[in-house]
């Protein structure tokens, strides 16, 4: 069975940094694009970042302004999200998701939820002083 398990969330002060990890199993991780999504309390699901299977490029929501960096280690079946200069508005549950393709053409391919077939349970990130 496909498994996606996020870890690394927790409480962090504004301006701090955090690394999230997503451990993947049950599929050929290196063959699929992956994304991070987040959901703040009372708000809808928001696409954060996407990374193709070969990690030749990465893609981000415009509002993140370069503070977040996605990466992957295909040998370890692990996806990462490095978050820097964290703000209170970054408080959310963060999810990793398996894309149905190895790469995307166009923004809609990354952001549409129906382009993903498996999701993790999420890890909570709380940014507060």
N, CA, C and O atoms as a GROMACS GRO file, in nm:
protein
  516
    1UNK      N    1   0.084  -0.119   0.000
    1UNK     CA    2   0.000   0.000   0.000
    1UNK      C    3   0.087   0.124   0.000
    1UNK      O    4   0.196   0.125   0.057
    2UNK      N    5   0.039   0.228  -0.064
    2UNK     CA    6   0.111   0.354  -0.069
    2UNK      C    7   0.104   0.419   0.069
    2UNK      O    8  -0.002   0.426   0.131
    3UNK      N    9   0.219   0.467   0.115
    3UNK     CA   10   0.226   0.538   0.240
    3UNK      C   11   0.302   0.668   0.225
    3UNK      O   12   0.406   0.672   0.159
    4UNK      N   13   0.251   0.773   0.286
    4UNK     CA   14   0.319   0.903   0.290
    4UNK      C   15   0.308   0.952   0.434
    4UNK      O   16   0.198   0.973   0.486
    5UNK      N   17   0.422   0.969   0.499
    5UNK     CA   18   0.424   1.006   0.639
    5UNK      C   19   0.507   1.131   0.658
    5UNK      O   20   0.628   1.130   0.639
    6UNK      N   21   0.440   1.239   0.695
    6UNK     CA   22   0.508   1.365   0.720
    6UNK      C   23   0.563   1.369   0.862
    6UNK      O   24   0.508   1.307   0.953
    7UNK      N   25   0.672   1.442   0.879
    7UNK     CA   26   0.729   1.462   1.011
    7UNK      C   27   0.804   1.594   1.013
    7UNK      O   28   0.829   1.654   0.908
    8UNK      N   29   0.839   1.639   1.131
    8UNK     CA   30   0.919   1.759   1.146
    8UNK      C   31   0.843   1.882   1.189
    8UNK      O   32   0.904   1.986   1.215
    9UNK      N   33   0.713   1.873   1.197
    9UNK     CA   34   0.635   1.987   1.241
    9UNK      C   35   0.652   2.013   1.389
    9UNK      O   36   0.707   1.931   1.463
   10UNK      N   37   0.604   2.128   1.431
   10UNK     CA   38   0.613   2.165   1.571
   10UNK      C   39   0.591   2.313   1.589
   10UNK      O   40   0.545   2.382   1.499
   11UNK      N   41   0.625   2.359   1.707
   11UNK     CA   42   0.612   2.500   1.743
   11UNK      C   43   0.744   2.571   1.718
   11UNK      O   44   0.849   2.526   1.762
   12UNK      N   45   0.737   2.683   1.647
   12UNK     CA   46   0.856   2.761   1.616
   12UNK      C   47   0.823   2.909   1.626
   12UNK      O   48   0.710   2.949   1.599
   13UNK      N   49   0.920   2.989   1.666
   13UNK     CA   50   0.899   3.133   1.678
   13UNK      C   51   0.905   3.200   1.542
   13UNK      O   52   0.972   3.151   1.451
   14UNK      N   53   0.836   3.313   1.526
   14UNK     CA   54   0.848   3.389   1.401
   14UNK      C   55   0.994   3.419   1.369
   14UNK      O   56   1.073   3.453   1.456
   15UNK      N   57   1.027   3.406   1.241
   15UNK     CA   58   1.164   3.425   1.197
   15UNK      C   59   1.248   3.299   1.199
   15UNK      O   60   1.359   3.297   1.146
   16UNK      N   61   1.197   3.194   1.259
   16UNK     CA   62   1.269   3.070   1.267
   16UNK      C   63   1.259   2.986   1.141
   16UNK      O   64   1.195   3.024   1.044
   17UNK      N   65   1.324   2.871   1.146
   17UNK     CA   66   1.328   2.779   1.033
   17UNK      C   67   1.286   2.639   1.077
   17UNK      O   68   1.296   2.604   1.195
   18UNK      N   69   1.240   2.562   0.982
   18UNK     CA   70   1.197   2.427   1.010
   18UNK      C   71   1.211   2.343   0.883
   18UNK      O   72   1.188   2.393   0.773
   19UNK      N   73   1.248   2.219   0.900
   19UNK     CA   74   1.252   2.125   0.788
   19UNK      C   75   1.148   2.017   0.808
   19UNK      O   76   1.147   1.947   0.909
   20UNK      N   77   1.060   2.003   0.711
   20UNK     CA   78   0.963   1.896   0.709
   20UNK      C   79   1.012   1.784   0.620
   20UNK      O   80   1.078   1.807   0.519
   21UNK      N   81   0.979   1.662   0.657
   21UNK     CA   82   1.013   1.546   0.577
   21UNK      C   83   0.887   1.467   0.545
   21UNK      O   84   0.791   1.468   0.622
   22UNK      N   85   0.889   1.399   0.433
   22UNK     CA   86   0.781   1.310   0.393
   22UNK      C   87   0.843   1.180   0.348
   22UNK      O   88   0.910   1.174   0.245
   23UNK      N   89   0.822   1.075   0.426
   23UNK     CA   90   0.874   0.943   0.394
   23UNK      C   91   0.772   0.868   0.309
   23UNK      O   92   0.657   0.850   0.350
   24UNK      N   93   0.814   0.825   0.192
   24UNK     CA   94   0.725   0.759   0.097
   24UNK      C   95   0.754   0.610   0.088
   24UNK      O   96   0.869   0.568   0.099
   25UNK      N   97   0.650   0.533   0.068
   25UNK     CA   98   0.664   0.390   0.053
   25UNK      C   99   0.551   0.335  -0.033
   25UNK      O  100   0.448   0.401  -0.051
   26UNK      N  101   0.571   0.216  -0.087
   26UNK     CA  102   0.465   0.149  -0.161
   26UNK      C  103   0.454   0.186  -0.307
   26UNK      O  104   0.362   0.141  -0.376
   27UNK      N  105   0.546   0.267  -0.357
   27UNK     CA  106   0.548   0.302  -0.499
   27UNK      C  107   0.690   0.342  -0.536
   27UNK      O  108   0.774   0.364  -0.449
   28UNK      N  109   0.715   0.353  -0.666
   28UNK     CA  110   0.847   0.393  -0.712
   28UNK      C  111   0.859   0.545  -0.699
   28UNK      O  112   0.823   0.620  -0.790
   29UNK      N  113   0.909   0.587  -0.586
   29UNK     CA  114   0.914   0.729  -0.551
   29UNK      C  115   0.985   0.812  -0.658
   29UNK      O  116   0.940   0.921  -0.692
   30UNK      N  117   1.095   0.760  -0.710
   30UNK     CA  118   1.175   0.834  -0.806
   30UNK      C  119   1.105   0.859  -0.940
   30UNK      O  120   1.153   0.938  -1.020
   31UNK      N  121   0.992   0.794  -0.964
   31UNK     CA  122   0.920   0.806  -1.090
   31UNK      C  123   0.809   0.911  -1.087
   31UNK      O  124   0.745   0.936  -1.190
   32UNK      N  125   0.783   0.972  -0.972
   32UNK     CA  126   0.667   1.059  -0.960
   32UNK      C  127   0.702   1.196  -0.906
   32UNK      O  128   0.786   1.212  -0.818
   33UNK      N  129   0.634   1.296  -0.962
   33UNK     CA  130   0.638   1.429  -0.904
   33UNK      C  131   0.568   1.429  -0.769
   33UNK      O  132   0.481   1.345  -0.743
   34UNK      N  133   0.606   1.522  -0.684
   34UNK     CA  134   0.548   1.534  -0.551
   34UNK      C  135   0.520   1.681  -0.522
   34UNK      O  136   0.580   1.770  -0.583
   35UNK      N  137   0.429   1.705  -0.430
   35UNK     CA  138   0.399   1.842  -0.388
   35UNK      C  139   0.377   1.849  -0.239
   35UNK      O  140   0.349   1.749  -0.172
   36UNK      N  141   0.390   1.969  -0.189
   36UNK     CA  142   0.347   2.005  -0.055
   36UNK      C  143   0.224   2.094  -0.065
   36UNK      O  144   0.217   2.185  -0.148
   37UNK      N  145   0.127   2.067   0.020
   37UNK     CA  146   0.010   2.152   0.039
   37UNK      C  147   0.002   2.191   0.186
   37UNK      O  148   0.067   2.129   0.271
   38UNK      N  149  -0.076   2.292   0.216
   38UNK     CA  150  -0.101   2.327   0.354
   38UNK      C  151  -0.243   2.376   0.372
   38UNK      O  152  -0.307   2.421   0.277
   39UNK      N  153  -0.293   2.365   0.494
   39UNK     CA  154  -0.426   2.412   0.526
   39UNK      C  155  -0.422   2.482   0.661
   39UNK      O  156  -0.400   2.419   0.765
   40UNK      N  157  -0.444   2.611   0.658
   40UNK     CA  158  -0.451   2.689   0.780
   40UNK      C  159  -0.588   2.671   0.845
   40UNK      O  160  -0.684   2.636   0.777
   41UNK      N  161  -0.598   2.694   0.976
   41UNK     CA  162  -0.726   2.678   1.044
   41UNK      C  163  -0.837   2.760   0.979
   41UNK      O  164  -0.822   2.881   0.959
   42UNK      N  165  -0.946   2.695   0.946
   42UNK     CA  166  -1.061   2.762   0.888
   42UNK      C  167  -1.046   2.802   0.742
   42UNK      O  168  -1.133   2.870   0.689
   43UNK      N  169  -0.939   2.760   0.677
   43UNK     CA  170  -0.915   2.797   0.539
   43UNK      C  171  -0.904   2.674   0.451
   43UNK      O  172  -0.895   2.561   0.500
   44UNK      N  173  -0.904   2.696   0.321
   44UNK     CA  174  -0.896   2.588   0.226
   44UNK      C  175  -0.755   2.536   0.205
   44UNK      O  176  -0.658   2.594   0.253
   45UNK      N  177  -0.747   2.428   0.134
   45UNK     CA  178  -0.618   2.367   0.103
   45UNK      C  179  -0.543   2.455   0.004
   45UNK      O  180  -0.599   2.499  -0.096
   46UNK      N  181  -0.417   2.479   0.031
   46UNK     CA  182  -0.334   2.567  -0.050
   46UNK      C  183  -0.212   2.491  -0.101
   46UNK      O  184  -0.140   2.429  -0.023
   47UNK      N  185  -0.188   2.496  -0.230
   47UNK     CA  186  -0.068   2.438  -0.286
   47UNK      C  187   0.053   2.522  -0.247
   47UNK      O  188   0.051   2.644  -0.260
   48UNK      N  189   0.158   2.456  -0.201
   48UNK     CA  190   0.278   2.524  -0.154
   48UNK      C  191   0.392   2.512  -0.255
   48UNK      O  192   0.452   2.612  -0.294
   49UNK      N  193   0.421   2.390  -0.296
   49UNK     CA  194   0.538   2.366  -0.380
   49UNK      C  195   0.526   2.232  -0.451
   49UNK      O  196   0.466   2.139  -0.400
   50UNK      N  197   0.586   2.225  -0.569
   50UNK     CA  198   0.591   2.100  -0.644
   50UNK      C  199   0.731   2.074  -0.694
   50UNK      O  200   0.808   2.167  -0.719
   51UNK      N  201   0.764   1.947  -0.708
   51UNK     CA  202   0.897   1.909  -0.754
   51UNK      C  203   0.884   1.787  -0.845
   51UNK      O  204   0.826   1.686  -0.804
   52UNK      N  205   0.937   1.793  -0.966
   52UNK     CA  206   0.930   1.679  -1.057
   52UNK      C  207   1.012   1.561  -1.006
   52UNK      O  208   1.090   1.574  -0.912
   53UNK      N  209   0.991   1.447  -1.068
   53UNK     CA  210   1.060   1.326  -1.024
   53UNK      C  211   1.212   1.341  -1.027
   53UNK      O  212   1.281   1.292  -0.938
   54UNK      N  213   1.263   1.407  -1.130
   54UNK     CA  214   1.406   1.423  -1.145
   54UNK      C  215   1.464   1.545  -1.076
   54UNK      O  216   1.586   1.564  -1.077
   55UNK      N  217   1.379   1.627  -1.018
   55UNK     CA  218   1.421   1.745  -0.940
   55UNK      C  219   1.508   1.841  -1.020
   55UNK      O  220   1.598   1.904  -0.964
   56UNK      N  221   1.483   1.852  -1.150
   56UNK     CA  222   1.557   1.948  -1.231
   56UNK      C  223   1.511   2.091  -1.205
   56UNK      O  224   1.582   2.186  -1.238
   57UNK      N  225   1.395   2.107  -1.146
   57UNK     CA  226   1.342   2.238  -1.111
   57UNK      C  227   1.245   2.220  -0.995
   57UNK      O  228   1.204   2.109  -0.963
   58UNK      N  229   1.210   2.330  -0.934
   58UNK     CA  230   1.108   2.331  -0.830
   58UNK      C  231   1.014   2.448  -0.855
   58UNK      O  232   1.050   2.546  -0.919
   59UNK      N  233   0.892   2.436  -0.803
   59UNK     CA  234   0.788   2.534  -0.829
   59UNK      C  235   0.720   2.570  -0.698
   59UNK      O  236   0.704   2.485  -0.610
   60UNK      N  237   0.681   2.698  -0.685
   60UNK     CA  238   0.631   2.748  -0.559
   60UNK      C  239   0.512   2.841  -0.579
   60UNK      O  240   0.500   2.906  -0.682
   61UNK      N  241   0.426   2.845  -0.479
   61UNK     CA  242   0.321   2.945  -0.477
   61UNK      C  243   0.383   3.084  -0.473
   61UNK      O  244   0.480   3.108  -0.401
   62UNK      N  245   0.325   3.176  -0.551
   62UNK     CA  246   0.383   3.310  -0.562
   62UNK      C  247   0.395   3.380  -0.427
   62UNK      O  248   0.491   3.455  -0.404
   63UNK      N  249   0.300   3.356  -0.339
   63UNK     CA  250   0.296   3.427  -0.212
   63UNK      C  251   0.408   3.390  -0.116
   63UNK      O  252   0.430   3.460  -0.017
   64UNK      N  253   0.478   3.283  -0.142
   64UNK     CA  254   0.581   3.238  -0.049
   64UNK      C  255   0.711   3.316  -0.062
   64UNK      O  256   0.795   3.311   0.028
   65UNK      N  257   0.729   3.387  -0.171
   65UNK     CA  258   0.838   3.483  -0.189
   65UNK      C  259   0.977   3.426  -0.163
   65UNK      O  260   1.063   3.494  -0.108
   66UNK      N  261   0.998   3.302  -0.202
   66UNK     CA  262   1.130   3.243  -0.193
   66UNK      C  263   1.173   3.195  -0.057
   66UNK      O  264   1.288   3.156  -0.040
   67UNK      N  265   1.084   3.196   0.042
   67UNK     CA  266   1.120   3.152   0.176
   67UNK      C  267   1.123   3.001   0.192
   67UNK      O  268   1.188   2.950   0.284
   68UNK      N  269   1.055   2.929   0.104
   68UNK     CA  270   1.046   2.784   0.114
   68UNK      C  271   1.126   2.718   0.002
   68UNK      O  272   1.133   2.770  -0.109
   69UNK      N  273   1.187   2.604   0.034
   69UNK     CA  274   1.263   2.529  -0.064
   69UNK      C  275   1.226   2.381  -0.056
   69UNK      O  276   1.236   2.320   0.050
   70UNK      N  277   1.183   2.326  -0.168
   70UNK     CA  278   1.156   2.182  -0.176
   70UNK      C  279   1.278   2.109  -0.230
   70UNK      O  280   1.354   2.163  -0.311
   71UNK      N  281   1.296   1.988  -0.184
   71UNK     CA  282   1.400   1.902  -0.236
   71UNK      C  283   1.357   1.757  -0.217
   71UNK      O  284   1.259   1.729  -0.149
   72UNK      N  285   1.431   1.668  -0.278
   72UNK     CA  286   1.399   1.526  -0.262
   72UNK      C  287   1.526   1.444  -0.270
   72UNK      O  288   1.621   1.480  -0.339
   73UNK      N  289   1.525   1.334  -0.198
   73UNK     CA  290   1.633   1.237  -0.203
   73UNK      C  291   1.570   1.107  -0.250
   73UNK      O  292   1.512   1.032  -0.171
   74UNK      N  293   1.581   1.082  -0.379
   74UNK     CA  294   1.515   0.964  -0.434
   74UNK      C  295   1.573   0.833  -0.382
   74UNK      O  296   1.503   0.733  -0.374
   75UNK      N  297   1.700   0.834  -0.345
   75UNK     CA  298   1.760   0.714  -0.288
   75UNK      C  299   1.702   0.680  -0.152
   75UNK      O  300   1.703   0.564  -0.111
   76UNK      N  301   1.652   0.781  -0.082
   76UNK     CA  302   1.594   0.761   0.050
   76UNK      C  303   1.441   0.765   0.049
   76UNK      O  304   1.378   0.755   0.155
   77UNK      N  305   1.382   0.780  -0.068
   77UNK     CA  306   1.236   0.789  -0.081
   77UNK      C  307   1.178   0.898   0.010
   77UNK      O  308   1.077   0.877   0.077
   78UNK      N  309   1.243   1.012   0.011
   78UNK     CA  310   1.205   1.117   0.103
   78UNK      C  311   1.195   1.252   0.033
   78UNK      O  312   1.280   1.289  -0.048
   79UNK      N  313   1.089   1.323   0.064
   79UNK     CA  314   1.064   1.459   0.017
   79UNK      C  315   1.085   1.554   0.133
   79UNK      O  316   1.050   1.521   0.247
   80UNK      N  317   1.140   1.672   0.107
   80UNK     CA  318   1.167   1.770   0.211
   80UNK      C  319   1.106   1.904   0.177
   80UNK      O  320   1.084   1.938   0.060
   81UNK      N  321   1.078   1.980   0.280
   81UNK     CA  322   1.039   2.120   0.266
   81UNK      C  323   1.114   2.200   0.371
   81UNK      O  324   1.090   2.185   0.491
   82UNK      N  325   1.205   2.284   0.326
   82UNK     CA  326   1.278   2.372   0.415
   82UNK      C  327   1.208   2.507   0.419
   82UNK      O  328   1.191   2.572   0.317
   83UNK      N  329   1.167   2.546   0.537
   83UNK     CA  330   1.091   2.668   0.557
   83UNK      C  331   1.176   2.766   0.636
   83UNK      O  332   1.229   2.732   0.742
   84UNK      N  333   1.190   2.887   0.584
   84UNK     CA  334   1.274   2.988   0.644
   84UNK      C  335   1.196   3.116   0.670
   84UNK      O  336   1.094   3.143   0.606
   85UNK      N  337   1.246   3.194   0.763
   85UNK     CA  338   1.184   3.321   0.802
   85UNK      C  339   1.034   3.300   0.820
   85UNK      O  340   0.953   3.368   0.759
   86UNK      N  341   1.001   3.206   0.903
   86UNK     CA  342   0.862   3.168   0.921
   86UNK      C  343   0.780   3.282   0.982
   86UNK      O  344   0.828   3.358   1.067
   87UNK      N  345   0.657   3.291   0.936
   87UNK     CA  346   0.564   3.392   0.980
   87UNK      C  347   0.443   3.326   1.044
   87UNK      O  348   0.417   3.208   1.022
   88UNK      N  349   0.371   3.402   1.124
   88UNK     CA  350   0.254   3.345   1.188
   88UNK      C  351   0.153   3.293   1.087
   88UNK      O  352   0.083   3.195   1.115
   89UNK      N  353   0.145   3.355   0.971
   89UNK     CA  354   0.051   3.310   0.869
   89UNK      C  355   0.093   3.179   0.803
   89UNK      O  356   0.017   3.124   0.724
   90UNK      N  357   0.212   3.130   0.834
   90UNK     CA  358   0.253   2.998   0.788
   90UNK      C  359   0.196   2.886   0.874
   90UNK      O  360   0.211   2.768   0.840
   91UNK      N  361   0.133   2.921   0.983
   91UNK     CA  362   0.073   2.820   1.069
   91UNK      C  363  -0.032   2.741   0.992
   91UNK      O  364  -0.128   2.798   0.940
   92UNK      N  365  -0.014   2.611   0.986
   92UNK     CA  366  -0.102   2.525   0.908
   92UNK      C  367  -0.063   2.380   0.928
   92UNK      O  368   0.044   2.350   0.978
   93UNK      N  369  -0.153   2.292   0.886
   93UNK     CA  370  -0.117   2.153   0.869
   93UNK      C  371  -0.056   2.136   0.731
   93UNK      O  372  -0.114   2.179   0.631
   94UNK      N  373   0.059   2.074   0.725
   94UNK     CA  374   0.130   2.058   0.599
   94UNK      C  375   0.122   1.913   0.553
   94UNK      O  376   0.145   1.820   0.631
   95UNK      N  377   0.088   1.895   0.426
   95UNK     CA  378   0.068   1.763   0.368
   95UNK      C  379   0.160   1.741   0.249
   95UNK      O  380   0.181   1.834   0.170
   96UNK      N  381   0.213   1.622   0.235
   96UNK     CA  382   0.277   1.585   0.110
   96UNK      C  383   0.180   1.502   0.028
   96UNK      O  384   0.093   1.434   0.082
   97UNK      N  385   0.195   1.510  -0.102
   97UNK     CA  386   0.103   1.442  -0.192
   97UNK      C  387   0.178   1.387  -0.313
   97UNK      O  388   0.271   1.449  -0.364
   98UNK      N  389   0.137   1.271  -0.356
   98UNK     CA  390   0.194   1.204  -0.473
   98UNK      C  391   0.117   1.244  -0.597
   98UNK      O  392  -0.004   1.226  -0.603
   99UNK      N  393   0.188   1.297  -0.694
   99UNK     CA  394   0.128   1.333  -0.821
   99UNK      C  395   0.109   1.209  -0.908
   99UNK      O  396   0.179   1.110  -0.890
  100UNK      N  397   0.014   1.216  -1.001
  100UNK     CA  398  -0.009   1.105  -1.092
  100UNK      C  399   0.091   1.102  -1.208
  100UNK      O  400   0.097   1.003  -1.281
  101UNK      N  401   0.168   1.208  -1.224
  101UNK     CA  402   0.264   1.218  -1.334
  101UNK      C  403   0.406   1.234  -1.282
  101UNK      O  404   0.428   1.253  -1.162
  102UNK      N  405   0.501   1.227  -1.372
  102UNK     CA  406   0.640   1.250  -1.334
  102UNK      C  407   0.679   1.397  -1.337
  102UNK      O  408   0.778   1.437  -1.277
  103UNK      N  409   0.600   1.477  -1.407
  103UNK     CA  410   0.625   1.620  -1.419
  103UNK      C  411   0.497   1.687  -1.464
  103UNK      O  412   0.402   1.619  -1.503
  104UNK      N  413   0.493   1.818  -1.458
  104UNK     CA  414   0.377   1.895  -1.498
  104UNK      C  415   0.413   1.995  -1.605
  104UNK      O  416   0.527   2.042  -1.614
  105UNK      N  417   0.314   2.027  -1.688
  105UNK     CA  418   0.323   2.138  -1.782
  105UNK      C  419   0.210   2.233  -1.749
  105UNK      O  420   0.093   2.202  -1.772
  106UNK      N  421   0.244   2.348  -1.695
  106UNK     CA  422   0.143   2.445  -1.658
  106UNK      C  423   0.109   2.442  -1.510
  106UNK      O  424   0.118   2.338  -1.446
  107UNK      N  425   0.070   2.556  -1.458
  107UNK     CA  426   0.043   2.571  -1.316
  107UNK      C  427  -0.074   2.486  -1.268
  107UNK      O  428  -0.070   2.431  -1.158
  108UNK      N  429  -0.179   2.473  -1.350
  108UNK     CA  430  -0.296   2.397  -1.310
  108UNK      C  431  -0.264   2.252  -1.278
  108UNK      O  432  -0.327   2.192  -1.192
  109UNK      N  433  -0.168   2.197  -1.347
  109UNK     CA  434  -0.127   2.059  -1.321
  109UNK      C  435  -0.073   2.044  -1.180
  109UNK      O  436  -0.096   1.941  -1.116
  110UNK      N  437  -0.002   2.144  -1.130
  110UNK     CA  438   0.053   2.138  -0.995
  110UNK      C  439  -0.053   2.163  -0.888
  110UNK      O  440  -0.052   2.097  -0.784
  111UNK      N  441  -0.143   2.256  -0.913
  111UNK     CA  442  -0.232   2.303  -0.806
  111UNK      C  443  -0.362   2.225  -0.793
  111UNK      O  444  -0.425   2.230  -0.687
  112UNK      N  445  -0.403   2.155  -0.895
  112UNK     CA  446  -0.531   2.084  -0.892
  112UNK      C  447  -0.522   1.959  -0.806
  112UNK      O  448  -0.435   1.875  -0.827
  113UNK      N  449  -0.612   1.947  -0.710
  113UNK     CA  450  -0.609   1.834  -0.620
  113UNK      C  451  -0.634   1.701  -0.689
  113UNK      O  452  -0.586   1.597  -0.644
  114UNK      N  453  -0.710   1.703  -0.800
  114UNK     CA  454  -0.738   1.579  -0.870
  114UNK      C  455  -0.619   1.528  -0.952
  114UNK      O  456  -0.629   1.424  -1.016
  115UNK      N  457  -0.510   1.601  -0.950
  115UNK     CA  458  -0.386   1.554  -1.011
  115UNK      C  459  -0.302   1.471  -0.914
  115UNK      O  460  -0.191   1.430  -0.948
  116UNK      N  461  -0.354   1.448  -0.795
  116UNK     CA  462  -0.283   1.371  -0.693
  116UNK      C  463  -0.367   1.252  -0.651
  116UNK      O  464  -0.489   1.263  -0.638
  117UNK      N  465  -0.303   1.140  -0.630
  117UNK     CA  466  -0.378   1.020  -0.594
  117UNK      C  467  -0.354   0.970  -0.452
  117UNK      O  468  -0.430   0.886  -0.404
  118UNK      N  469  -0.250   1.019  -0.384
  118UNK     CA  470  -0.227   0.980  -0.247
  118UNK      C  471  -0.177   1.098  -0.166
  118UNK      O  472  -0.102   1.182  -0.215
  119UNK      N  473  -0.222   1.101  -0.041
  119UNK     CA  474  -0.191   1.211   0.050
  119UNK      C  475  -0.147   1.158   0.185
  119UNK      O  476  -0.195   1.055   0.231
  120UNK      N  477  -0.055   1.230   0.248
  120UNK     CA  478  -0.022   1.199   0.385
  120UNK      C  479  -0.125   1.253   0.482
  120UNK      O  480  -0.217   1.324   0.442
  121UNK      N  481  -0.109   1.219   0.607
  121UNK     CA  482  -0.202   1.265   0.710
  121UNK      C  483  -0.172   1.406   0.758
  121UNK      O  484  -0.257   1.469   0.820
  122UNK      N  485  -0.053   1.456   0.732
  122UNK     CA  486  -0.017   1.592   0.766
  122UNK      C  487   0.067   1.603   0.892
  122UNK      O  488   0.067   1.514   0.977
  123UNK      N  489   0.138   1.713   0.901
  123UNK     CA  490   0.213   1.748   1.021
  123UNK      C  491   0.187   1.895   1.052
  123UNK      O  492   0.187   1.980   0.962
  124UNK      N  493   0.164   1.924   1.177
  124UNK     CA  494   0.124   2.058   1.217
  124UNK      C  495   0.245   2.147   1.238
  124UNK      O  496   0.339   2.110   1.308
  125UNK      N  497   0.241   2.265   1.178
  125UNK     CA  498   0.341   2.369   1.200
  125UNK      C  499   0.271   2.488   1.263
  125UNK      O  500   0.176   2.542   1.208
  126UNK      N  501   0.319   2.528   1.379
  126UNK     CA  502   0.262   2.642   1.449
  126UNK      C  503   0.372   2.745   1.470
  126UNK      O  504   0.474   2.718   1.534
  127UNK      N  505   0.351   2.863   1.415
  127UNK     CA  506   0.447   2.973   1.426
  127UNK      C  507   0.389   3.076   1.521
  127UNK      O  508   0.290   3.142   1.490
  128UNK      N  509   0.449   3.088   1.636
  128UNK     CA  510   0.395   3.174   1.739
  128UNK      C  511   0.505   3.214   1.836
  128UNK      O  512   0.598   3.138   1.862
  129UNK      N  513   0.493   3.336   1.889
  129UNK     CA  514   0.584   3.383   1.991
  129UNK      C  515   0.531   3.353   2.131
  129UNK      O  516   0.597   3.387   2.230
   0.00000   0.00000   0.00000
